[in-house]
Amino acid sequence: LGSPQPASARRQGARAQISFNLSDSELEASLQASWKSDRLKKSERKKQREEMRALGMLGKKDPDDLRVKYPDGMNMDQVADELQTFLMGSDEQLNFPPMDNNARKMIHELASKFKLKSKSIGKGDQRRPTLHRTKRTPPYVPATFDQALKRVNRKYLPRSDKKGKKGNRLPPARGGTSVAAATYQDGEVVGASAPELGIENRGRAMLEKMGWSMGTALGASNNKGIMQPVTHTMKRSKAGLG
């Protein structure tokens, strides 16, 4: 008589082959095949994770990964900071977080100004631009860098993989002002908080040369204009329309 199998071996045998006790042999065979396929996929995923863990790619998230550093998106100040650090450093590659097609196009155009090779990687909402240093990439020059950044009109690049998720905060711009703070809310008067034009303003200087002074209306003496400008109140909701 052979020695009895250990309990662990009996459990593994039970997992390796399970009986569904079905009368339809074809259905049972299909379920068995599906179950084995699922077990194989799980085993492969486990093996991949073990390999990644051995390489130090699992565990604590890398704070230098821009996907971790900017979970909700980037503003242009942050893009400029990361690009400047890249140009001044020795890294050969810079990976940005996932972003929409227009934002990726803007990054590609910006990269071309610095002779960087750029392409988009990933699929679906994980598609993101990645930049590579080339032999033609010039050293960082502040004046040239600032001039290239000034031509970019877009101010904020949201994460393309964060759509529909509530509670995400927009990243702050330099000086602590968030992108949300620069957006007018429903009922706010556009420009209400704008400071008065200083005496160095060209438009004001021109009006003063034409006879205008503080506290007076524009226009000829017999046809004075309004003292207060026409205000524009922001309306974002559709209530009361049509």
FIDOTI-594024 format. One line per 8 residues: number of its first residue (from 0); their letters; for each residue x, y, z of N, C-alpha, C, O. Coordinates in steps of 0.05 Angstrom, whole numbers, plus 5000, padded with zeros to 4 digits. Layout:
N
NUM) A) X/Y/Z/X/Y/Z/X/Y/Z/X/Y/Z ~ ...
***
This chain:
242
0) LGSPQPAS) 5017/4976/5000/5000/5000/5000/5017/5025/5000/5038/5027/5014 ~ 5009/5044/4984/5025/5069/4983/5018/5087/5006/4997/5085/5019 ~ 5037/5105/5011/5032/5124/5033/5011/5144/5024/5010/5152/5001 ~ 4994/5154/5043/4973/5173/5036/4985/5200/5027/5007/5208/5037 ~ 4971/5214/5009/4980/5239/4999/4978/5261/5020/4959/5260/5036 ~ 4997/5280/5021/4994/5302/5040/4969/5318/5033/4959/5318/5011 ~ 4959/5333/5054/4935/5349/5050/4938/5370/5029/4920/5376/5014 ~ 4963/5382/5028/4967/5403/5008/4966/5392/4979/4955/5406/4962
8) ARRQGARA) 4975/5368/4975/4974/5356/4949/4946/5350/4941/4938/5353/4918 ~ 4930/5341/4961/4901/5335/4955/4887/5360/4948/4869/5360/4931 ~ 4893/5383/4961/4880/5408/4955/4887/5418/4927/4870/5427/4912 ~ 4913/5415/4920/4922/5423/4893/4908/5406/4872/4901/5416/4851 ~ 4905/5380/4878/4892/5363/4859/4863/5371/4855/4852/5369/4833 ~ 4850/5379/4877/4822/5388/4875/4819/5413/4858/4800/5416/4844 ~ 4839/5431/4861/4838/5455/4845/4844/5450/4816/4833/5463/4798 ~ 4861/5431/4811/4869/5425/4783/4847/5413/4767/4846/5417/4743
16) QISFNLSD) 4829/5399/4780/4807/5386/4765/4782/5386/4783/4782/5375/4804 ~ 4762/5400/4774/4738/5403/4790/4715/5390/4774/4713/5394/4750 ~ 4697/5377/4787/4674/5364/4774/4649/5381/4778/4642/5389/4800 ~ 4636/5388/4755/4612/5404/4756/4587/5386/4759/4565/5397/4763 ~ 4590/5360/4755/4567/5341/4758/4543/5349/4741/4520/5350/4750 ~ 4549/5354/4715/4528/5362/4697/4522/5338/4678/4540/5322/4672 ~ 4497/5337/4670/4489/5315/4652/4498/5320/4624/4504/5301/4609 ~ 4498/5345/4616/4506/5352/4588/4537/5351/4587/4550/5368/4598
24) SELEASLQ) 4548/5331/4573/4577/5328/4572/4590/5351/4557/4612/5359/4565 ~ 4577/5362/4536/4589/5384/4521/4591/5409/4538/4611/5423/4538 ~ 4570/5415/4554/4569/5438/4571/4591/5435/4593/4605/5455/4600 ~ 4593/5411/4604/4612/5406/4625/4641/5410/4614/4658/5421/4627 ~ 4645/5400/4590/4672/5403/4577/4679/5432/4572/4701/5441/4576 ~ 4658/5448/4564/4662/5476/4559/4669/5491/4585/4687/5508/4585 ~ 4654/5485/4606/4659/5498/4632/4687/5490/4643/4701/5507/4654 ~ 4694/5465/4639/4721/5456/4648/4743/5471/4633/4762/5480/4646
32) ASWKSDRL) 4739/5475/4607/4759/5489/4591/4761/5518/4599/4783/5529/4601 ~ 4738/5531/4604/4737/5558/4613/4751/5562/4640/4765/5581/4644 ~ 4745/5543/4657/4757/5544/4684/4787/5541/4684/4802/5556/4698 ~ 4797/5523/4667/4826/5519/4664/4839/5543/4652/4861/5551/4660 ~ 4826/5555/4632/4837/5579/4620/4839/5602/4640/4859/5617/4640 ~ 4819/5605/4657/4819/5626/4677/4842/5621/4697/4856/5640/4705 ~ 4846/5596/4705/4867/5589/4724/4895/5595/4711/4913/5605/4725 ~ 4897/5590/4685/4923/5594/4671/4929/5624/4670/4952/5632/4674
40) KKSERKKQ) 4908/5641/4664/4912/5670/4663/4921/5681/4690/4939/5698/4692 ~ 4908/5671/4711/4915/5681/4738/4943/5673/4745/4958/5688/4758 ~ 4951/5649/4737/4979/5640/4742/4999/5657/4728/5020/5663/4738 ~ 4993/5664/4703/5011/5681/4687/5013/5709/4699/5035/5720/4700 ~ 4990/5720/4708/4991/5746/4720/5008/5746/4746/5023/5765/4752 ~ 5004/5725/4762/5020/5722/4786/5050/5721/4780/5066/5733/4794 ~ 5057/5706/4759/5085/5704/4752/5096/5731/4743/5119/5738/4750 ~ 5080/5746/4727/5089/5772/4718/5094/5791/4742/5113/5806/4742
48) REEMRALG) 5075/5791/4761/5078/5808/4785/5103/5800/4801/5116/5818/4812 ~ 5109/5774/4803/5132/5766/4817/5158/5776/4804/5177/5784/4817 ~ 5158/5775/4777/5181/5785/4762/5184/5815/4766/5206/5825/4769 ~ 5161/5830/4765/5162/5859/4769/5171/5866/4797/5186/5886/4801 ~ 5162/5850/4816/5170/5855/4844/5200/5851/4848/5213/5865/4863 ~ 5211/5831/4834/5240/5825/4836/5256/5848/4824/5279/5853/4832 ~ 5244/5862/4804/5258/5885/4792/5253/5911/4806/5263/5932/4798 ~ 5237/5910/4828/5231/5934/4843/5210/5952/4831/5208/5975/4837
56) MLGKKDPD) 5194/5940/4813/5173/5956/4799/5146/5955/4813/5127/5967/4803 ~ 5144/5940/4834/5119/5939/4849/5124/5949/4877/5147/5952/4886 ~ 5103/5955/4891/5105/5965/4918/5099/5994/4919/5079/6003/4907 ~ 5116/6010/4932/5111/6039/4935/5114/6053/4908/5132/6047/4893 ~ 5094/6070/4902/5094/6084/4876/5118/6104/4875/5125/6117/4894 ~ 5129/6105/4850/5152/6122/4846/5143/6152/4845/5128/6159/4827 ~ 5152/6168/4864/5143/6196/4865/5153/6212/4841/5142/6234/4835 ~ 5174/6203/4827/5184/6217/4803/5168/6210/4778/5171/6224/4757
64) DLRVKYPD) 5150/6191/4779/5132/6184/4757/5112/6206/4755/5097/6211/4774 ~ 5110/6220/4732/5092/6242/4729/5063/6234/4731/5045/6250/4737 ~ 5057/6208/4726/5029/6198/4730/5022/6198/4760/4999/6201/4767 ~ 5042/6194/4777/5037/6195/4806/5039/6223/4816/5023/6231/4833 ~ 5057/6239/4805/5062/6266/4814/5038/6285/4807/5032/6303/4822 ~ 5025/6280/4784/5003/6297/4775/4978/6279/4770/4972/6273/4747 ~ 4964/6271/4791/4942/6252/4788/4918/6263/4773/4902/6247/4763 ~ 4915/6290/4772/4891/6301/4759/4897/6317/4734/4879/6324/4719
72) GMNMDQVA) 4923/6322/4728/4930/6337/4704/4953/6356/4710/4963/6357/4733 ~ 4961/6371/4690/4983/6390/4693/4975/6417/4681/4960/6419/4661 ~ 4985/6439/4694/4983/6465/4681/5009/6471/4667/5028/6456/4670 ~ 5010/6493/4652/5034/6498/4636/5059/6505/4653/5081/6499/4644 ~ 5055/6516/4677/5078/6520/4694/5091/6494/4701/5116/6492/4702 ~ 5075/6474/4706/5085/6448/4714/5098/6434/4690/5119/6420/4693 ~ 5086/6437/4666/5098/6426/4642/5126/6439/4637/5145/6425/4631 ~ 5127/6465/4641/5152/6480/4637/5173/6470/4657/5196/6466/4650
80) DELQTFLM) 5165/6466/4682/5184/6457/4703/5196/6430/4696/5220/6425/4698 ~ 5178/6411/4687/5187/6384/4681/5205/6384/4656/5225/6370/4655 ~ 5198/6400/4636/5213/6401/4612/5241/6414/4617/5261/6406/4606 ~ 5241/6435/4634/5266/6448/4641/5285/6429/4656/5309/6428/4650 ~ 5273/6415/4675/5289/6395/4690/5301/6374/4672/5324/6365/4675 ~ 5285/6365/4652/5294/6345/4633/5317/6355/4616/5337/6342/4612 ~ 5314/6380/4605/5334/6391/4588/5360/6397/4603/5382/6395/4592 ~ 5358/6404/4628/5382/6409/4645/5395/6384/4656/5418/6385/4665
88) GSDEQLNF) 5380/6362/4656/5390/6337/4667/5403/6319/4646/5411/6328/4625 ~ 5405/6294/4654/5419/6274/4636/5400/6251/4628/5409/6233/4613 ~ 5375/6251/4637/5357/6230/4630/5352/6230/4599/5352/6251/4587 ~ 5349/6207/4588/5345/6204/4559/5315/6205/4551/5309/6208/4528 ~ 5297/6202/4571/5269/6199/4564/5252/6214/4585/5258/6213/4609 ~ 5230/6226/4576/5211/6239/4594/5183/6230/4587/5174/6235/4564 ~ 5169/6218/4606/5142/6208/4601/5122/6225/4615/5123/6229/4639 ~ 5103/6236/4600/5081/6252/4611/5057/6235/4619/5056/6212/4610
96) PPMDNNAR) 5039/6245/4636/5015/6230/4643/4997/6228/4619/5000/6242/4599 ~ 4977/6210/4620/4957/6208/4598/4943/6234/4594/4935/6247/4613 ~ 4938/6242/4569/4924/6267/4562/4910/6264/4536/4916/6246/4520 ~ 4892/6283/4530/4876/6281/4505/4893/6287/4481/4917/6295/4483 ~ 4881/6284/4457/4895/6286/4432/4907/6314/4428/4930/6317/4419 ~ 4891/6335/4434/4900/6363/4430/4924/6369/4449/4943/6383/4441 ~ 4923/6359/4473/4945/6364/4492/4970/6350/4483/4992/6360/4485 ~ 4967/6325/4473/4990/6310/4463/5003/6324/4439/5027/6325/4436
104) KMIHELAS) 4986/6335/4422/4995/6349/4398/5012/6374/4407/5033/6380/4395 ~ 5002/6388/4427/5016/6411/4438/5044/6403/4449/5064/6417/4444 ~ 5045/6381/4463/5070/6371/4474/5089/6364/4452/5113/6370/4453 ~ 5079/6351/4431/5096/6343/4408/5107/6368/4394/5131/6369/4387 ~ 5090/6389/4390/5100/6413/4378/5121/6427/4395/5140/6438/4384 ~ 5117/6427/4421/5136/6439/4439/5162/6424/4438/5184/6436/4439 ~ 5161/6397/4437/5185/6381/4436/5201/6387/4411/5226/6387/4412 ~ 5187/6391/4389/5202/6396/4363/5219/6422/4365/5239/6424/4351
112) KFKLKSKS) 5210/6441/4381/5225/6466/4384/5252/6462/4397/5271/6477/4394 ~ 5254/6440/4413/5279/6434/4427/5293/6410/4415/5310/6398/4427 ~ 5285/6403/4390/5298/6380/4376/5296/6354/4392/5315/6339/4393 ~ 5273/6350/4405/5268/6326/4420/5251/6307/4403/5232/6317/4389 ~ 5256/6282/4403/5239/6262/4389/5215/6256/4407/5218/6250/4431 ~ 5191/6258/4396/5167/6253/4412/5148/6234/4398/5147/6234/4374 ~ 5134/6219/4414/5114/6201/4404/5094/6195/4426/5100/6199/4449 ~ 5071/6184/4418/5051/6177/4438/5051/6147/4442/5054/6131/4423
120) IGKGDQRR) 5049/6138/4467/5049/6110/4474/5024/6104/4490/5011/6122/4500 ~ 5017/6078/4492/4993/6070/4507/4969/6069/4489/4969/6079/4466 ~ 4947/6058/4500/4922/6056/4485/4899/6068/4501/4900/6070/4526 ~ 4879/6077/4486/4855/6088/4499/4861/6112/4517/4875/6130/4509 ~ 4849/6112/4541/4852/6135/4559/4880/6135/4572/4886/6152/4588 ~ 4897/6115/4566/4924/6114/4577/4945/6124/4557/4969/6123/4562 ~ 4935/6135/4534/4954/6145/4514/4967/6171/4524/4953/6189/4532 ~ 4993/6172/4522/5008/6194/4533/5033/6200/4516/5043/6182/4503
128) PTLHRTKR) 5042/6225/4517/5066/6232/4501/5092/6225/4516/5093/6228/4541 ~ 5112/6217/4502/5138/6211/4513/5159/6225/4496/5158/6223/4472 ~ 5179/6237/4509/5200/6252/4495/5226/6238/4498/5232/6227/4519 ~ 5243/6239/4477/5269/6227/4477/5290/6247/4469/5287/6262/4450 ~ 5312/6248/4484/5334/6266/4477/5348/6256/4452/5350/6231/4448 ~ 5357/6274/4435/5371/6266/4410/5399/6280/4410/5404/6297/4427 ~ 5415/6273/4390/5441/6286/4388/5438/6316/4381/5457/6331/4386 ~ 5415/6323/4369/5411/6351/4361/5398/6368/4383/5395/6392/4380
136) TPPYVPAT) 5390/6355/4405/5377/6370/4427/5397/6390/4439/5418/6383/4449 ~ 5390/6417/4438/5409/6437/4448/5409/6438/4478/5390/6429/4491 ~ 5429/6450/4490/5429/6454/4519/5408/6474/4527/5398/6490/4510 ~ 5400/6474/4552/5380/6492/4562/5390/6521/4562/5410/6528/4573 ~ 5374/6538/4548/5380/6567/4547/5354/6581/4556/5334/6580/4542 ~ 5355/6595/4579/5330/6607/4590/5315/6624/4570/5290/6622/4569 ~ 5328/6642/4555/5314/6660/4537/5299/6644/4515/5276/6650/4509 ~ 5313/6625/4503/5301/6608/4482/5278/6592/4493/5257/6589/4481
144) FDQALKRV) 5282/6581/4517/5262/6564/4530/5236/6581/4536/5214/6572/4530 ~ 5240/6604/4548/5217/6621/4555/5202/6631/4530/5177/6632/4530 ~ 5217/6637/4508/5204/6645/4484/5187/6623/4472/5165/6629/4462 ~ 5196/6599/4473/5180/6576/4462/5155/6572/4479/5134/6566/4468 ~ 5157/6574/4505/5134/6570/4523/5113/6592/4519/5089/6586/4523 ~ 5122/6616/4513/5103/6639/4511/5084/6635/4487/5062/6646/4487 ~ 5092/6619/4468/5075/6615/4444/5053/6593/4448/5037/6589/4431 ~ 5054/6581/4471/5034/6560/4478/5009/6573/4490/5011/6587/4510
152) NRKYLPRS) 4986/6569/4477/4961/6582/4486/4947/6566/4508/4933/6577/4525 ~ 4950/6540/4507/4935/6523/4526/4947/6525/4554/4971/6525/4557 ~ 4929/6528/4574/4938/6532/4601/4937/6507/4619/4951/6506/4639 ~ 4920/6488/4612/4916/6465/4629/4913/6440/4613/4899/6440/4592 ~ 4925/6418/4622/4925/6392/4608/4913/6372/4627/4929/6360/4643 ~ 4887/6366/4626/4875/6347/4645/4883/6318/4638/4890/6313/4615 ~ 4881/6301/4657/4886/6272/4653/4863/6260/4637/4840/6264/4643 ~ 4870/6246/4615/4849/6234/4598/4837/6209/4612/4816/6200/4603
160) DKKGKKGN) 4851/6198/4632/4841/6174/4646/4826/6181/4671/4820/6163/4687 ~ 4819/6207/4675/4805/6215/4699/4777/6226/4693/4765/6239/4711 ~ 4767/6222/4670/4741/6233/4662/4719/6221/4679/4718/6197/4684 ~ 4700/6238/4688/4677/6228/4702/4682/6224/4732/4663/6217/4746 ~ 4706/6226/4741/4712/6222/4770/4710/6248/4784/4722/6268/4777 ~ 4694/6249/4806/4689/6273/4821/4710/6277/4842/4724/6258/4851 ~ 4712/6302/4850/4730/6308/4873/4759/6313/4865/4775/6317/4883 ~ 4765/6312/4840/4793/6317/4832/4799/6346/4833/4784/6362/4822
168) RLPPARGG) 4821/6354/4845/4828/6382/4847/4847/6389/4824/4864/6373/4817 ~ 4843/6413/4813/4860/6422/4792/4887/6430/4804/4888/6441/4826 ~ 4909/6424/4790/4935/6430/4801/4939/6460/4803/4931/6475/4785 ~ 4952/6470/4824/4957/6499/4827/4978/6509/4808/4997/6495/4801 ~ 4974/6534/4799/4994/6547/4783/5014/6561/4802/5010/6560/4826 ~ 5035/6573/4791/5054/6587/4808/5041/6609/4823/5024/6623/4812 ~ 5048/6612/4848/5036/6633/4865/5013/6622/4881/5001/6637/4896 ~ 5007/6596/4878/4986/6584/4894/4958/6587/4882/4939/6578/4895
176) TSVAAATY) 4955/6600/4859/4928/6604/4847/4921/6580/4830/4937/6572/4813 ~ 4898/6568/4835/4890/6544/4820/4877/6552/4794/4868/6575/4791 ~ 4875/6533/4776/4861/6538/4750/4832/6544/4755/4820/6561/4741 ~ 4820/6532/4775/4792/6536/4781/4787/6565/4790/4766/6577/4784 ~ 4807/6577/4803/4804/6605/4813/4803/6624/4790/4792/6646/4793 ~ 4814/6617/4766/4814/6634/4743/4790/6631/4726/4787/6643/4705 ~ 4771/6614/4734/4747/6609/4719/4723/6624/4732/4719/6622/4756 ~ 4708/6638/4716/4685/6653/4727/4662/6634/4733/4656/6616/4718
184) QDGEVVGA) 4649/6638/4756/4627/6622/4764/4601/6635/4756/4600/6659/4749 ~ 4579/6620/4757/4553/6631/4749/4545/6655/4766/4545/6653/4791 ~ 4538/6678/4753/4530/6702/4768/4552/6722/4772/4547/6744/4781 ~ 4577/6714/4767/4600/6732/4772/4601/6752/4749/4595/6746/4726 ~ 4610/6777/4755/4614/6798/4735/4642/6796/4724/4662/6796/4739 ~ 4644/6793/4698/4671/6790/4685/4687/6815/4689/4678/6837/4683 ~ 4711/6812/4700/4729/6834/4703/4723/6852/4727/4736/6873/4731 ~ 4705/6843/4745/4698/6860/4768/4721/6864/4787/4723/6885/4800
192) SAPELGIE) 4739/6844/4788/4761/6847/4807/4787/6856/4793/4808/6857/4805 ~ 4784/6864/4768/4808/6873/4753/4818/6900/4764/4801/6917/4770 ~ 4844/6904/4767/4854/6929/4778/4851/6952/4758/4849/6947/4734 ~ 4851/6976/4768/4849/7000/4751/4874/7002/4734/4896/6996/4742 ~ 4870/7011/4709/4893/7015/4691/4911/7037/4701/4902/7059/4708 ~ 4937/7031/4702/4956/7050/4713/4963/7072/4692/4956/7070/4669 ~ 4977/7092/4702/4983/7115/4684/5003/7106/4662/5006/7121/4642 ~ 5016/7083/4666/5035/7074/4646/5021/7059/4623/5034/7053/4603
200) NRGRAMLE) 4995/7054/4626/4980/7040/4605/4977/7057/4580/4970/7081/4582 ~ 4983/7046/4557/4983/7062/4532/4955/7072/4525/4952/7095/4516 ~ 4935/7055/4529/4907/7064/4523/4899/7087/4541/4887/7107/4531 ~ 4905/7086/4566/4899/7108/4584/4914/7134/4577/4902/7155/4576 ~ 4939/7131/4570/4955/7154/4562/4944/7167/4537/4944/7192/4535 ~ 4934/7151/4518/4923/7162/4494/4897/7178/4500/4893/7199/4489 ~ 4880/7167/4518/4855/7180/4525/4861/7207/4539/4847/7227/4535 ~ 4881/7207/4557/4888/7231/4571/4898/7253/4552/4892/7277/4556
208) KMGWSMGT) 4912/7245/4531/4921/7264/4511/4898/7276/4496/4900/7298/4486 ~ 4876/7261/4494/4852/7270/4480/4834/7286/4498/4812/7295/4489 ~ 4842/7290/4523/4826/7307/4541/4811/7293/4563/4798/7306/4580 ~ 4813/7267/4564/4799/7252/4585/4814/7254/4611/4839/7255/4611 ~ 4799/7254/4633/4812/7253/4660/4795/7236/4678/4771/7230/4672 ~ 4806/7227/4700/4793/7209/4719/4767/7222/4728/4766/7245/4737 ~ 4745/7206/4727/4719/7216/4737/4702/7229/4716/4679/7238/4722 ~ 4712/7231/4691/4696/7243/4670/4688/7222/4649/4701/7201/4647
216) ALGASNNK) 4667/7228/4634/4657/7209/4614/4672/7214/4588/4683/7235/4583 ~ 4671/7194/4571/4682/7196/4544/4663/7210/4525/4639/7209/4529 ~ 4674/7224/4505/4657/7237/4485/4660/7267/4485/4673/7278/4503 ~ 4647/7280/4465/4648/7309/4463/4632/7322/4485/4616/7308/4499 ~ 4636/7348/4489/4622/7362/4511/4592/7361/4509/4578/7362/4529 ~ 4582/7360/4484/4553/7360/4480/4542/7331/4476/4518/7328/4470 ~ 4559/7311/4479/4550/7284/4475/4567/7265/4493/4582/7249/4483 ~ 4563/7268/4519/4578/7252/4538/4569/7223/4538/4545/7217/4535
224) GIMQPVTH) 4588/7205/4542/4581/7177/4544/4575/7168/4572/4573/7185/4590 ~ 4572/7142/4576/4565/7132/4603/4590/7133/4621/4613/7132/4612 ~ 4584/7135/4647/4605/7136/4667/4615/7108/4675/4639/7105/4681 ~ 4597/7089/4675/4603/7062/4683/4603/7044/4658/4584/7046/4642 ~ 4622/7026/4655/4622/7008/4632/4599/6988/4633/4588/6982/4655 ~ 4591/6978/4610/4570/6957/4609/4582/6931/4620/4604/6923/4612 ~ 4568/6920/4639/4578/6896/4652/4569/6870/4638/4547/6870/4626 ~ 4585/6850/4641/4577/6824/4630/4577/6804/4653/4597/6798/4665
232) TMKRSKAG) 4553/6793/4658/4550/6773/4680/4552/6745/4669/4537/6738/4650 ~ 4569/6729/4680/4573/6701/4671/4548/6684/4677/4537/6685/4699 ~ 4539/6669/4656/4516/6651/4660/4524/6624/4649/4527/6620/4625 ~ 4528/6605/4667/4536/6578/4660/4512/6559/4659/4512/6540/4643 ~ 4492/6564/4676/4469/6546/4676/4450/6552/4653/4452/6574/4642 ~ 4432/6534/4647/4413/6537/4626/4386/6546/4636/4367/6549/4621 ~ 4384/6551/4662/4358/6559/4675/4349/6586/4663/4365/6605/4662 ~ 4324/6587/4655/4312/6612/4645/4316/6616/4615/4308/6637/4605
240) LG) 4329/6597/4602/4333/6600/4573/4313/6583/4558/4307/6560/4564 ~ 4302/6595/4537/4284/6581/4518/4260/6569/4531/4244/6556/4518
***
